[in-house]
């Protein structure tokens, strides 16, 4: 049966080398051991659940759902794979790829966040519209996407060391990347729990606030010192004029937002 004769739910055996990955596949990492276990199962029992693809052009297809199965088939060395051929728009294909992965427990939370961001950026969806389509609340979408504000190196370390979403959320409170990395190193080296991480972050924030307050006080003191130097210079000049017989007068008043200085020097 040719591709043109297939309905939306027909199954065809498609060459694996004719199927390209879905650019909106949110999963970026695949556990090699799990892939090998799946390959072993496929070698013994075959592909029990067809993948989903959509027809593109020139006898090529784009994967909609089932990348683990496709990768496992390539490991086994199969030339074809059973697939449901679907007629989908770019947006619907991207949505289905995300939803299919959200239904699996081992999708990493940062991969999920990237998936939401890509759909909103590329298809003009609002957070509310996306939330409705994937069965989540708008606040969940917003909180997930907020994690993408973390710097790339911080996100990489979080993924590499399999830290939790709550660890990551705590780090968002820290304003500087170097401080985030310093705290991350402590989390990793000491195996800090979420609770201990949150306490460490709060102590760091308090220290930053105390340092900021101290710097402001030093700035005020330096400013007042500069004012005194300036007024002392004026007073010395007035004293010199008086010694020379000039009846000069100097007065300074502190007002709400400034110091007002008045100098009177006789014209005759």
Secondary structure, 3 states (H helix, E strand, C coil): CCHHHCCCCCEEEEEHHHEECCCCCCCCCCCHHHHHHHHHHHHHHCCCCCEEEEECCCCCEEEEECHHHHHHHHHHCCCEEEEEEECCCHHHHHHHHHHHHHCCCCCCHHHHHHHHHHHHHHHCCCHHHHHHHHCCCHHHHHHHHHHHHCCHHHHHHHHHCCCCHHHHHHHCCCCCHHHHHHHHHHHHHHCCCHHHHHHHHHHHHHHHHHHHHHHHHHHHHHHHHHHHHHHHHHHHHHHHHHHCCCCCEEEEEECCCCEEEEEECCCC
